[in-house]
Amino acid sequence: MRKTIIDLFEQAVENYPTNSFLFEKQGTVFQETAYLKTREKVYQLGAGLVALGVTKGDHAALLSEGRNLWIMSELAIFYAGAINVPLSVKLEESNDLLFRLQHAEVYYLFVSATQLPKIRTIKHDLPLIKQIIVFDDLPTYEDKEMSINQLFDMGRDYLTAHSLKQFLAIGQSLNNDDIATITYTSGTTAEPKGVMLTHRNYTANVEQSLTLLSIPETWRTLIILPLDHCFAHVVGFYIFMTSGAGVATVQTGKTALETLKNIPVNIKEVKPHLILSVPALAKSFRKNIENGVRAQGKITNLLFHFALKVVYIYNLPGVSKKSLWQKLLFPLVRLFDKILFSKLRESFGGNLQFFIGGGALLDMELQQFFYALGIPMFQGYGLSEATPVISSNSPINHLLGSSGKLVRPLNLKIIDSQGDELPLGEVGEIIVRGENVMAGYWKNISSTRDVLRDGWLHTGDMGYMNQTGFLYVLGRFKSLLIGNDGEKYSPEGIEEALVSNSHHIDQLFLHNNQKAYTVALIVPNRDSLKRHVKHEISTREGKMEAIQLILHDINKFRSGGVHAGMFPERWLPTAFAILSEPFTEKNRMINSTLKVARGEVESVYKETLDFLYTPDGKIVTNDRNTANIF
């Protein structure tokens, strides 16, 4: 069966020609572009590429903020028979961006005016580049640069001089096994690898994902995540495209901070039915909600947190039969929904049915929070090498704390270190086999052999399946905490819980490499600490008090604390270092999907981590911490 992304798009246009596909803010309102009109523009761009000299198998790249032209350009690349190399706008030109463009052997590059300076800086190191197509009009263009409007003109001229059938034959010559994209991993543990995803990888994963949820053609999504990421590709626009639904992109600001500030405004304007999220975004949404409630006064704040506790008890982990005493809470739950939670949902536009969370593990309490609000955040699981969706919770089948049910069809096994399959409930490595598994890594045979064995993708993730078919993902094998007795434990769940349950901690990184105790690197929330410290913050007393507040929050998870028993105490930090700067993409401590780059953190903070295993380092109020706290 032949099914490429072009087939998917053509079918969507035939089924939903007048439905609104793309939404983009132009001026003060979001403008809509129907499926039929989108295809017309895609044909023109694709024909323009052919006129420019693009041939089947050439590599083109996309470096731009989310917008209609991003999606149209990717489709146009496919119609020209080429391969897209999607790039993150957060890449720095001096290393990451240059590496990808050189390694992927890119000939043609689509770029926004905002990102163009990065390309101009490194253009002399990119001799393979034949043409740079700029999305925005500029007063002047440098060598090898042109406006996308010129490409549209070239495409219209080409379609006038050639038959449509002749042009479409190029895209129709693509097969299932032809590469669609080379998507670079974020390189949290090693040099970035180019994941080769075929057309069938994508269309298969769309079909698989739609076995877990259905998207009505009347729905819209607002894509907040970077379009270059697999998760945004498949769940953000290809699933919606297949269903005849609408896809909006966030209004780009002059700075990254301005774009972030546009998100809540755009949500109210677009009124999305589904939003894709990652833990960092989820925490940001929650913080904004809690700050808004707090601003309403002490009584409203107390009522809100009491309501949350009641609904947590009523909901339990998700879809399940309610006991009698739970049913007795139902009138109270409905009242709280009417007077509190329904009003909070309006800040998300009023249509939002649920979030789908990916990228990293979502803290259980964070899931309970959004579930109580009536806009559940359903945890999913996947990785770029699987295009990416492997499993997800959904409205009709969910269990909070799990990573949901498997997409179908897909084979999954949990294996031990010898490669033998483990029974249900036992923890081991997750391996999968299906049409969504990548073709391999671009120009990296050894890494391909490491993860692809006999058709099975070895994910490097640790987890287990329960008796009812829900997958539990516990974290990366490479990020495991390892005690001095060889016992292993995944840090992600503890890190998420410590951050989520403390107003004083913004980021936390656990470390233990065969040592007697676990240590942590902590980025404090200094604004919160300043509000709660009673002494003057410039004094030693004030600094020590702030450190003790952080220690107090950690100790809530120890014996006698309100969260005691949630995790084994040996994996809670005995010592911690206060960091002077946060983990950011700019300092390479987190990657483009906002996951901590563990290898980078351990390398940069090696001396600090070593210090925490000294007698002075074990004292949390040591001179280093008091110097860094404010």
Backbone torsions as a table, in degrees:
resi	resn	phi	psi	omega
1	MET	NA	125.5	-178.8
2	ARG	-90.7	122.3	178.0
3	LYS	-150.2	99.6	177.6
4	THR	-102.9	174.3	177.0
5	ILE	-62.3	-34.0	176.5
6	ILE	-61.6	-42.8	177.0
7	ASP	-59.1	-42.2	-179.7
8	LEU	-61.1	-45.9	-178.2
9	PHE	-66.8	-46.6	-179.1
10	GLU	-60.5	-40.9	179.4
11	GLN	-64.5	-40.3	179.4
12	ALA	-63.0	-42.2	-179.9
13	VAL	-65.5	-40.4	179.1
14	GLU	-66.0	-37.9	-177.2
15	ASN	-79.3	-33.7	-173.1
16	TYR	-133.1	53.6	-171.5
17	PRO	-58.3	-36.6	-175.1
18	THR	-98.3	-5.1	176.4
19	ASN	-64.8	148.3	175.8
20	SER	-77.2	123.7	-179.6
21	PHE	-98.1	-56.9	-173.4
22	LEU	-108.5	139.0	178.2
23	PHE	-125.4	126.5	178.9
24	GLU	-142.5	136.9	-178.9
25	LYS	-78.8	120.4	177.3
26	GLN	-125.9	113.7	-173.0
27	GLY	77.7	-118.5	-175.1
28	THR	-108.9	-5.5	-177.4
29	VAL	-133.0	158.3	175.2
30	PHE	-80.3	124.5	176.6
31	GLN	-93.0	144.0	-178.1
32	GLU	-107.3	140.7	175.7
33	THR	-122.4	121.6	-177.3
34	ALA	-71.6	163.8	180.0
35	TYR	-57.9	-44.6	-177.6
36	LEU	-64.4	-42.5	178.9
37	LYS	-66.9	-37.9	177.6
38	THR	-60.3	-45.0	-179.2
39	ARG	-62.9	-39.0	178.6
40	GLU	-58.4	-44.5	-179.6
41	LYS	-69.5	-37.8	179.1
42	VAL	-63.8	-42.0	177.3
43	TYR	-58.7	-44.1	-178.6
44	GLN	-63.9	-43.9	178.8
45	LEU	-65.5	-44.7	179.7
46	GLY	-61.2	-43.7	178.0
47	ALA	-65.2	-35.5	176.3
48	GLY	-61.6	-40.0	177.8
49	LEU	-64.4	-42.1	178.1
50	VAL	-62.0	-43.0	178.5
51	ALA	-63.5	-30.7	-179.6
52	LEU	-73.4	-18.6	179.0
53	GLY	115.0	4.5	178.5
54	VAL	-65.4	132.2	178.1
55	THR	-121.4	164.9	-176.3
56	LYS	-56.7	130.6	178.7
57	GLY	92.4	-9.3	176.7
58	ASP	-63.5	155.9	178.8
59	HIS	-105.1	123.3	173.2
60	ALA	-115.8	155.7	179.9
61	ALA	-127.3	155.4	179.3
62	LEU	-124.7	120.6	178.9
63	LEU	-130.7	93.0	-176.7
64	SER	-161.1	157.0	169.8
65	GLU	-67.2	163.3	-179.3
66	GLY	-63.0	132.0	178.0
67	ARG	-169.6	169.4	180.0
68	ASN	-55.9	-42.4	-176.2
69	LEU	-63.3	-27.0	176.6
70	TRP	-61.9	-52.9	-176.9
71	ILE	-65.7	-44.3	179.1
72	MET	-61.6	-40.5	-177.7
73	SER	-67.1	-40.0	178.0
74	GLU	-61.9	-45.9	178.6
75	LEU	-61.8	-39.5	179.3
76	ALA	-63.5	-38.6	177.5
77	ILE	-57.8	-42.4	-179.7
78	PHE	-67.7	-40.5	179.5
79	TYR	-63.4	-27.2	176.9
80	ALA	-84.5	0.7	177.5
81	GLY	83.2	8.5	-174.0
82	ALA	-93.9	176.6	-179.4
83	ILE	-112.4	135.2	179.6
84	ASN	-96.2	138.1	173.3
85	VAL	-114.8	91.8	-178.4
86	PRO	-72.7	133.7	-174.4
87	LEU	-122.7	143.1	178.8
88	SER	-77.7	137.2	178.1
89	VAL	-70.3	-11.2	-178.3
90	LYS	-88.3	-2.0	179.5
91	LEU	-70.8	141.3	174.9
92	GLU	-87.5	137.1	-173.3
93	GLU	-65.3	-31.2	-171.1
94	SER	-67.1	-25.5	-177.8
95	ASN	-133.9	-69.8	-172.8
96	ASP	-60.2	-47.8	-176.8
97	LEU	-67.2	-45.8	179.7
98	LEU	-60.6	-44.3	179.6
99	PHE	-56.7	-48.7	-176.7
100	ARG	-64.3	-44.6	-178.4
101	LEU	-65.4	-37.6	178.3
102	GLN	-73.6	-48.1	-175.8
103	HIS	-63.2	-37.8	-177.6
104	ALA	-83.2	-4.0	178.0
105	GLU	55.4	54.8	-176.6
106	VAL	-78.7	132.0	178.1
107	TYR	-100.5	-34.8	-174.5
108	TYR	-128.3	142.6	-174.0
109	LEU	-137.1	122.3	170.7
110	PHE	-92.4	133.6	-175.7
111	VAL	-149.2	145.1	175.0
112	SER	-82.8	160.3	179.3
113	ALA	-60.9	-33.0	-179.7
114	THR	-65.1	-36.6	-177.2
115	GLN	-90.2	-13.8	-175.7
116	LEU	-56.6	-40.1	179.2
117	PRO	-55.3	-34.6	177.9
118	LYS	-61.5	-42.2	-178.5
119	ILE	-68.7	-40.8	179.6
120	ARG	-62.1	-32.6	-180.0
121	THR	-66.0	-33.6	-173.8
122	ILE	-112.4	5.6	-174.0
123	LYS	-57.3	-34.7	-178.7
124	HIS	-66.8	-17.7	178.2
125	ASP	-97.1	8.9	-177.8
126	LEU	-123.5	68.2	-176.3
127	PRO	-65.4	-21.1	-178.6
128	LEU	-75.1	-21.5	-177.5
129	ILE	-63.3	123.9	179.1
130	LYS	-97.5	-35.1	-177.6
131	GLN	-153.5	138.7	175.9
132	ILE	-113.3	119.4	-178.1
133	ILE	-103.1	118.7	-174.5
134	VAL	-97.5	127.9	-177.2
135	PHE	-66.9	-26.3	-173.5
136	ASP	-113.5	150.3	177.7
137	ASP	-70.4	135.0	178.9
138	LEU	-124.8	154.1	177.8
139	PRO	-62.1	-40.5	179.6
140	THR	-140.8	156.1	178.6
141	TYR	-123.6	141.0	178.5
142	GLU	-85.0	-178.4	179.9
143	ASP	-55.4	135.6	178.8
144	LYS	72.1	5.6	-179.8
145	GLU	-103.5	147.7	176.0
146	MET	-151.9	158.3	177.7
147	SER	-79.7	148.2	177.3
148	ILE	-65.9	-26.0	177.0
149	ASN	-62.8	-35.3	176.6
150	GLN	-65.5	-37.0	178.7
151	LEU	-66.7	-40.2	175.2
152	PHE	-58.0	-44.9	179.6
153	ASP	-60.6	-43.8	179.4
154	MET	-61.9	-37.3	179.9
155	GLY	-67.5	-42.8	178.9
156	ARG	-63.0	-41.4	178.3
157	ASP	-63.4	-41.4	-179.4
158	TYR	-63.2	-42.7	-177.9
159	LEU	-71.0	-23.6	174.8
160	THR	-73.9	-39.1	-176.2
161	ALA	-84.0	-20.5	-178.4
162	HIS	-124.6	157.5	178.2
163	SER	-75.0	150.1	177.3
164	LEU	-59.5	-38.0	179.9
165	LYS	-59.3	-39.7	180.0
166	GLN	-64.4	-41.9	178.8
167	PHE	-66.7	-48.0	-176.0
168	LEU	-65.3	-23.5	-179.9
169	ALA	-60.7	-28.6	-179.4
170	ILE	-64.9	-53.1	179.4
171	GLY	-65.1	-33.9	-179.7
172	GLN	-71.5	-15.5	178.0
173	SER	-79.5	-10.0	178.1
174	LEU	-69.9	143.4	178.1
175	ASN	-113.3	169.3	-179.9
176	ASN	-53.0	-39.9	-173.0
177	ASP	-86.7	-0.8	176.7
178	ASP	-71.0	140.8	-178.9
179	ILE	-69.6	132.0	176.3
180	ALA	-96.3	-48.1	-178.8
181	THR	-138.5	154.0	166.1
182	ILE	-114.3	104.6	-174.1
183	THR	-104.5	118.1	-175.6
184	TYR	-81.5	132.8	173.2
185	THR	-68.3	160.3	-173.2
186	SER	-80.4	-5.4	173.3
187	GLY	68.4	43.8	179.0
188	THR	-73.3	-23.5	-176.9
189	THR	-118.8	-16.8	-179.0
190	ALA	-160.9	-173.3	178.6
191	GLU	-59.4	140.9	-179.2
192	PRO	-54.7	143.4	178.9
193	LYS	-117.8	140.8	-179.6
194	GLY	-87.7	107.0	-179.3
195	VAL	-78.9	117.9	179.4
196	MET	-88.1	113.2	179.9
197	LEU	-111.9	128.4	-178.3
198	THR	-85.6	168.5	176.1
199	HIS	-59.4	-40.9	-179.6
200	ARG	-70.7	-31.5	173.2
201	ASN	-53.1	-48.1	-178.0
202	TYR	-67.4	-51.4	-175.8
203	THR	-66.5	-33.7	176.5
204	ALA	-65.3	-42.2	-178.2
205	ASN	-70.1	-30.1	172.7
206	VAL	-63.0	-49.0	179.1
207	GLU	-60.4	-43.4	-179.9
208	GLN	-62.1	-46.5	-177.0
209	SER	-62.3	-34.8	-178.7
210	LEU	-74.1	-2.7	171.1
211	THR	-81.3	-14.1	-179.1
212	LEU	-99.2	-28.2	179.6
213	LEU	-153.9	156.7	176.8
214	SER	-115.4	145.2	-179.6
215	ILE	-114.2	108.6	176.4
216	PRO	-62.1	148.9	-177.4
217	GLU	-66.3	-14.8	179.7
218	THR	-84.4	-5.8	-175.8
219	TRP	-80.1	157.6	172.9
220	ARG	-132.0	151.7	170.9
221	THR	-127.3	151.4	172.0
222	LEU	-110.7	115.2	-177.3
223	ILE	-82.9	111.1	179.8
224	ILE	-94.4	-32.4	-179.4
225	LEU	-72.5	156.9	177.8
226	PRO	-59.4	135.4	-177.7
227	LEU	-67.1	-19.3	-178.9
228	ASP	-72.2	-15.1	-175.5
229	HIS	-84.5	143.2	-178.9
230	CYS	-52.9	-43.3	-177.5
231	PHE	-58.9	-45.5	178.2
232	ALA	-67.4	-38.8	178.7
233	HIS	-56.5	-59.3	-170.5
234	VAL	-76.7	-55.1	-175.7
235	VAL	-81.4	-32.6	-177.8
236	GLY	-72.0	-53.3	-178.7
237	PHE	-122.1	-27.3	-179.8
238	TYR	-73.3	-37.0	176.2
239	ILE	-67.1	-43.6	179.4
240	PHE	-65.6	-39.8	178.1
241	MET	-61.4	-46.1	179.7
242	THR	-60.1	-31.5	-175.7
243	SER	-92.0	-1.4	-179.8
244	GLY	75.7	19.1	-177.2
245	ALA	-94.6	-178.8	-173.2
246	GLY	-105.2	146.1	-178.4
247	VAL	-126.9	119.5	177.6
248	ALA	-112.1	151.2	176.3
249	THR	-117.3	152.5	-177.8
250	VAL	-68.9	138.8	176.9
251	GLN	-62.3	123.9	-177.7
252	THR	-78.4	129.0	176.6
253	GLY	-92.6	177.7	179.0
254	LYS	-71.5	-23.8	176.8
255	THR	-131.8	166.6	178.7
256	ALA	-62.2	-37.1	179.6
257	LEU	-65.5	-39.4	178.8
258	GLU	-65.1	-38.6	177.2
259	THR	-63.3	-42.2	177.9
260	LEU	-59.8	-40.8	-179.7
261	LYS	-68.5	-22.5	178.6
262	ASN	-75.3	-20.6	-174.4
263	ILE	-57.9	-54.8	-179.0
264	PRO	-62.8	-32.9	178.2
265	VAL	-66.8	-47.6	-178.9
266	ASN	-64.0	-35.4	178.7
267	ILE	-60.1	-43.7	179.3
268	LYS	-66.6	-32.2	-178.6
269	GLU	-77.0	-43.9	-176.4
270	VAL	-78.8	-30.4	-176.0
271	LYS	53.3	59.9	-175.7
272	PRO	-68.0	154.6	177.0
273	HIS	-95.3	-21.1	-178.8
274	LEU	-147.9	136.8	176.7
275	ILE	-127.5	135.8	173.4
276	LEU	-85.7	141.1	-176.5
277	SER	-140.7	165.5	169.4
278	VAL	-129.9	161.5	-175.0
279	PRO	-51.1	-40.2	-178.2
280	ALA	-63.0	-39.7	177.4
281	LEU	-68.0	-42.2	-179.6
282	ALA	-59.1	-43.1	179.2
283	LYS	-65.7	-36.3	177.9
284	SER	-65.1	-43.7	177.1
285	PHE	-59.6	-45.5	-177.2
286	ARG	-63.9	-42.9	-179.6
287	LYS	-60.1	-42.2	179.1
288	ASN	-63.9	-40.2	178.7
289	ILE	-63.7	-48.0	-177.2
290	GLU	-66.0	-37.2	177.1
291	ASN	-64.6	-39.0	178.7
292	GLY	-65.0	-41.6	178.6
293	VAL	-66.4	-43.1	-179.8
294	ARG	-59.9	-35.2	-179.6
295	ALA	-68.4	-17.2	-180.0
296	GLN	-79.8	-7.0	177.6
297	GLY	114.8	165.5	-173.3
298	LYS	-63.7	-41.4	-176.8
299	ILE	-66.0	-45.0	178.5
300	THR	-61.8	-40.6	-179.5
301	ASN	-63.8	-43.8	178.8
302	LEU	-64.4	-42.8	179.7
303	LEU	-62.8	-41.2	-179.3
304	PHE	-60.8	-47.5	-177.5
305	HIS	-71.8	-30.4	173.8
306	PHE	-67.4	-42.3	178.6
307	ALA	-60.5	-41.4	178.4
308	LEU	-59.0	-45.5	-178.6
309	LYS	-62.0	-41.4	179.7
310	VAL	-62.9	-46.5	-177.1
311	VAL	-70.1	-33.7	175.5
312	TYR	-57.8	-44.6	-179.4
313	ILE	-64.6	-41.6	-178.1
314	TYR	-66.8	-42.4	-174.5
315	ASN	-74.8	-38.1	-170.7
316	LEU	53.2	-149.5	-172.1
317	PRO	-76.3	-6.7	-179.1
318	GLY	149.2	-144.3	-177.8
319	VAL	-65.1	114.4	178.8
320	SER	-161.9	162.5	179.2
321	LYS	-72.6	129.9	-177.4
322	LYS	-81.6	139.8	175.8
323	SER	-79.4	170.9	-178.0
324	LEU	-60.2	-45.5	-177.9
325	TRP	-68.3	-28.2	173.7
326	GLN	-68.0	-42.6	180.0
327	LYS	-60.3	-32.1	178.8
328	LEU	-64.5	-24.3	179.4
329	LEU	-80.1	-12.3	-171.5
330	PHE	-56.1	-45.5	178.7
331	PRO	-59.0	-38.3	179.0
332	LEU	-67.7	-40.4	178.2
333	VAL	-61.0	-43.7	179.4
334	ARG	-64.6	-39.3	178.8
335	LEU	-62.7	-47.7	179.6
336	PHE	-62.2	-36.2	178.8
337	ASP	-64.5	-40.6	-177.2
338	LYS	-70.2	-42.4	-173.4
339	ILE	-91.4	-18.3	-176.0
340	LEU	-123.5	-66.1	-167.3
341	PHE	-68.3	-35.7	179.5
342	SER	-62.7	-35.4	179.0
343	LYS	-69.5	-35.7	178.0
344	LEU	-68.6	-33.9	178.4
345	ARG	-64.6	-26.4	178.6
346	GLU	-62.4	-28.3	179.3
347	SER	-68.9	-13.7	175.3
348	PHE	-103.5	18.4	174.5
349	GLY	96.9	-17.0	176.7
350	GLY	92.5	-17.9	-179.2
351	ASN	-100.6	-12.7	-169.5
352	LEU	-61.3	120.7	-179.9
353	GLN	-90.0	-41.3	-179.7
354	PHE	-170.1	164.2	170.1
355	PHE	-101.7	155.3	164.9
356	ILE	-115.5	122.0	-177.9
357	GLY	-101.6	132.5	176.5
358	GLY	-142.3	-169.6	175.8
359	GLY	89.5	-40.6	179.1
360	ALA	-165.0	174.5	-178.0
361	LEU	-70.5	135.9	175.9
362	LEU	-93.4	131.2	177.8
363	ASP	-60.3	138.9	-177.1
364	MET	-57.8	-41.8	-177.7
365	GLU	-67.8	-32.6	176.5
366	LEU	-65.1	-40.4	176.4
367	GLN	-63.9	-42.6	179.2
368	GLN	-62.1	-36.8	-178.4
369	PHE	-60.4	-52.8	-177.7
370	PHE	-71.7	-29.9	176.4
371	TYR	-63.6	-40.7	178.8
372	ALA	-65.1	-34.5	-179.6
373	LEU	-72.4	-12.6	-179.8
374	GLY	90.4	9.8	174.6
375	ILE	-131.0	76.6	-173.7
376	PRO	-56.7	146.7	173.2
377	MET	-107.6	99.9	-174.6
378	PHE	-85.7	123.0	179.7
379	GLN	-71.2	132.3	171.9
380	GLY	-119.7	173.2	179.0
381	TYR	-143.0	138.7	176.0
382	GLY	-177.7	179.4	175.0
383	LEU	-154.3	157.3	-174.9
384	SER	-52.0	-38.9	-177.8
385	GLU	-64.1	-13.4	178.0
386	ALA	-113.9	14.9	169.7
387	THR	69.2	14.7	-1.4
388	PRO	-119.8	-8.3	-163.0
389	VAL	-74.8	125.7	175.9
390	ILE	-110.9	-41.0	-179.6
391	SER	-154.8	162.8	174.6
392	SER	-166.3	151.7	166.0
393	ASN	-78.8	158.5	-179.3
394	SER	-148.9	169.3	-178.0
395	PRO	-57.0	-34.3	-175.5
396	ILE	-90.9	-12.8	-177.1
397	ASN	-151.7	97.6	-178.6
398	HIS	-146.8	153.1	176.3
399	LEU	-143.2	107.1	-176.1
400	LEU	-59.1	138.8	-176.9
401	GLY	99.0	-21.8	177.6
402	SER	-95.5	172.2	173.7
403	SER	-100.5	14.7	170.4
404	GLY	88.4	-167.4	-179.4
405	LYS	-90.6	155.8	179.7
406	LEU	-73.4	145.1	169.2
407	VAL	-65.9	159.7	-178.9
408	ARG	-128.0	140.9	-5.8
409	PRO	-83.0	142.7	176.5
410	LEU	-161.0	135.8	173.7
411	ASN	-97.1	134.5	177.7
412	LEU	-136.4	138.9	174.9
413	LYS	-133.5	151.1	170.7
414	ILE	-108.6	121.7	-175.1
415	ILE	-121.4	157.4	175.7
416	ASP	-90.1	-175.7	-175.8
417	SER	-65.6	-17.6	178.2
418	GLN	-90.9	-4.0	-179.4
419	GLY	90.0	5.7	-179.6
420	ASP	-86.7	141.0	-178.1
421	GLU	-70.0	138.0	-179.1
422	LEU	-100.4	153.6	178.3
423	PRO	-73.6	167.7	178.4
424	LEU	-54.6	138.7	176.4
425	GLY	91.6	-14.5	-179.6
426	GLU	-95.1	141.4	-174.8
427	VAL	-86.3	133.5	176.1
428	GLY	-162.7	-164.5	179.4
429	GLU	-82.9	139.4	178.0
430	ILE	-85.8	125.1	172.6
431	ILE	-127.6	145.5	-175.9
432	VAL	-134.0	156.4	176.4
433	ARG	-142.0	129.6	179.8
434	GLY	177.8	176.9	-177.7
435	GLU	-68.9	-12.9	179.3
436	ASN	-86.7	-4.0	-179.1
437	VAL	-76.7	132.8	-173.6
438	MET	-54.9	164.0	175.6
439	ALA	-78.3	-23.8	-178.6
440	GLY	144.4	-174.7	177.5
441	TYR	-97.3	135.7	-179.7
442	TRP	-61.9	123.2	177.0
443	LYS	53.1	38.4	-179.3
444	ASN	-148.4	76.3	-175.3
445	ILE	-66.1	-40.0	-175.9
446	SER	-65.5	-43.8	178.5
447	SER	-66.5	-35.3	177.3
448	THR	-61.5	-45.3	179.2
449	ARG	-63.0	-33.0	-179.2
450	ASP	-63.4	-38.7	-172.9
451	VAL	-104.8	-22.8	177.9
452	LEU	-106.4	110.1	-178.7
453	ARG	-133.0	118.8	-179.4
454	ASP	53.7	37.2	177.6
455	GLY	84.8	-5.6	-179.6
456	TRP	-96.5	134.0	174.6
457	LEU	-90.1	117.1	177.5
458	HIS	-88.5	107.8	-168.7
459	THR	-74.5	-24.3	-173.6
460	GLY	77.5	5.8	178.4
461	ASP	-102.2	149.3	-177.0
462	MET	-104.9	136.3	178.8
463	GLY	-173.8	-170.3	178.3
464	TYR	-156.3	161.8	175.3
465	MET	-105.7	136.7	176.7
466	ASN	-89.9	-179.8	-173.2
467	GLN	-67.2	-21.6	-176.5
468	THR	-102.0	11.9	174.0
469	GLY	88.0	14.3	175.5
470	PHE	-93.1	135.7	179.6
471	LEU	-91.2	134.4	174.3
472	TYR	-114.1	120.9	179.5
473	VAL	-105.2	125.7	-172.8
474	LEU	-104.1	-12.6	178.4
475	GLY	133.9	-179.7	-177.6
476	ARG	-81.5	139.8	173.9
477	PHE	-60.4	-37.9	-176.3
478	LYS	-70.6	-16.0	-178.4
479	SER	-101.8	7.2	-175.1
480	LEU	-61.9	142.0	168.0
481	LEU	-79.0	134.6	-178.7
482	ILE	-125.2	117.8	-179.5
483	GLY	-76.0	173.1	-178.5
484	ASN	-72.7	-8.3	175.1
485	ASP	-101.4	6.4	178.0
486	GLY	89.6	-7.8	178.3
487	GLU	-65.0	143.8	-175.5
488	LYS	-120.2	150.9	178.1
489	TYR	-153.9	141.4	179.6
490	SER	-81.5	132.3	-174.7
491	PRO	-84.7	-19.7	-167.9
492	GLU	-58.7	-44.4	-178.4
493	GLY	-63.5	-39.2	179.5
494	ILE	-67.3	-45.1	-179.8
495	GLU	-58.4	-46.5	-179.8
496	GLU	-61.4	-44.8	-177.3
497	ALA	-65.2	-42.2	-179.5
498	LEU	-63.9	-41.3	-179.9
499	VAL	-70.5	-44.7	-175.9
500	SER	-65.7	-29.8	-176.3
501	ASN	-100.7	16.4	177.3
502	SER	-136.4	126.2	174.7
503	HIS	-76.0	-13.2	-173.1
504	HIS	-97.1	-5.8	-177.9
505	ILE	-120.0	122.9	177.8
506	ASP	-91.0	-42.6	-179.5
507	GLN	-142.4	148.3	-178.8
508	LEU	-148.8	137.8	-177.9
509	PHE	-130.3	119.8	179.7
510	LEU	-93.0	147.7	-178.7
511	HIS	-145.1	133.8	169.7
512	ASN	-160.1	113.6	179.0
513	ASN	-121.0	81.2	178.0
514	GLN	60.6	44.0	178.2
515	LYS	-112.4	173.0	-177.0
516	ALA	-74.5	-24.0	179.3
517	TYR	-149.3	165.9	-178.2
518	THR	-94.5	145.7	178.8
519	VAL	-126.4	169.1	-177.9
520	ALA	-140.7	149.2	167.5
521	LEU	-104.6	130.0	-173.4
522	ILE	-126.3	130.4	170.2
523	VAL	-101.9	110.4	-174.9
524	PRO	-79.6	157.5	169.6
525	ASN	-90.1	94.2	-171.6
526	ARG	-66.8	-31.8	178.3
527	ASP	-63.9	-42.4	179.5
528	SER	-65.5	-43.0	180.0
529	LEU	-62.3	-41.6	-179.8
530	LYS	-61.6	-33.7	-180.0
531	ARG	-71.2	-26.7	-173.0
532	HIS	-105.0	-15.5	179.2
533	VAL	-76.6	130.2	-176.7
534	LYS	-84.5	-32.0	179.0
535	HIS	-82.4	164.3	175.4
536	GLU	-62.7	130.4	-172.8
537	ILE	-68.4	-18.2	179.8
538	SER	-80.7	-12.3	-179.0
539	THR	-88.6	159.6	178.0
540	ARG	-62.5	-35.3	179.7
541	GLU	-62.7	-42.1	-180.0
542	GLY	-65.5	-40.8	179.8
543	LYS	-65.7	-44.0	-179.6
544	MET	-66.4	-36.4	177.6
545	GLU	-62.6	-40.5	179.5
546	ALA	-63.6	-42.5	178.4
547	ILE	-63.7	-38.6	179.4
548	GLN	-66.8	-31.2	176.9
549	LEU	-64.3	-40.5	177.3
550	ILE	-65.4	-45.3	178.6
551	LEU	-59.9	-39.7	179.5
552	HIS	-60.5	-41.7	179.6
553	ASP	-66.3	-36.7	177.3
554	ILE	-67.9	-39.9	-177.7
555	ASN	-68.3	-12.9	175.9
556	LYS	-63.5	-20.3	-179.6
557	PHE	-93.5	-3.4	179.2
558	ARG	-92.6	175.0	-179.6
559	SER	-52.8	128.4	-178.9
560	GLY	92.3	-13.8	-179.9
561	GLY	-84.6	165.9	-175.9
562	VAL	-66.9	-22.7	179.0
563	HIS	-110.1	20.3	-177.7
564	ALA	-58.1	139.2	177.1
565	GLY	89.7	-7.3	179.9
566	MET	-67.0	-36.6	179.1
567	PHE	-137.2	153.5	173.6
568	PRO	-61.1	134.7	-172.8
569	GLU	-64.3	-25.8	-176.7
570	ARG	-65.5	-19.4	-179.3
571	TRP	-96.6	-0.8	172.8
572	LEU	-82.4	147.7	-174.9
573	PRO	-69.7	126.2	174.3
574	THR	-81.6	-34.3	178.4
575	ALA	-132.2	154.3	176.8
576	PHE	-148.1	153.2	177.5
577	ALA	-112.9	132.3	175.2
578	ILE	-84.4	125.8	-178.9
579	LEU	-94.2	148.1	-178.5
580	SER	-84.2	-19.0	178.6
581	GLU	-134.6	152.1	-178.6
582	PRO	-77.4	167.4	170.8
583	PHE	-78.8	122.4	-179.6
584	THR	-134.0	168.4	174.7
585	GLU	-68.2	-34.0	-177.5
586	LYS	-63.4	-40.2	178.9
587	ASN	-91.0	10.5	172.9
588	ARG	68.0	16.2	179.3
589	MET	-83.1	-20.6	171.3
590	ILE	-129.9	156.1	-176.7
591	ASN	-97.5	-172.8	-173.2
592	SER	-68.2	-19.2	175.7
593	THR	-98.7	15.7	173.9
594	LEU	66.8	25.8	172.4
595	LYS	-93.5	145.2	179.8
596	VAL	-68.0	131.0	176.0
597	ALA	-83.3	88.8	-168.3
598	ARG	-59.3	-42.9	-179.4
599	GLY	-62.1	-41.0	179.4
600	GLU	-65.0	-44.3	179.7
601	VAL	-61.8	-46.1	-178.7
602	GLU	-65.2	-32.7	178.9
603	SER	-71.2	-48.5	-177.0
604	VAL	-67.0	-38.5	-175.3
605	TYR	-103.8	26.3	-177.9
606	LYS	-56.4	-47.2	-177.4
607	GLU	-64.1	-39.3	179.1
608	THR	-65.0	-43.9	179.2
609	LEU	-63.7	-40.7	177.0
610	ASP	-61.8	-40.8	-179.7
611	PHE	-60.7	-34.8	-177.8
612	LEU	-67.0	-14.5	177.5
613	TYR	-98.0	13.3	174.5
614	THR	-100.4	162.5	178.5
615	PRO	-56.8	-41.7	179.0
616	ASP	-66.1	-40.2	-178.7
617	GLY	-66.0	-27.2	-178.5
618	LYS	-72.8	-18.8	177.0
619	ILE	-84.0	111.9	-171.3
620	VAL	-65.4	-25.5	178.6
621	THR	-92.1	32.5	179.3
622	ASN	-67.4	167.9	-174.5
623	ASP	-60.6	-34.5	-179.6
624	ARG	-64.4	-44.1	-179.2
625	ASN	-67.9	-40.4	179.3
626	THR	-67.3	-28.8	177.9
627	ALA	-73.5	-32.2	-174.0
628	ASN	-94.9	-13.4	-170.3
629	ILE	-65.2	-37.7	176.9
630	PHE	-128.9	NA	NA
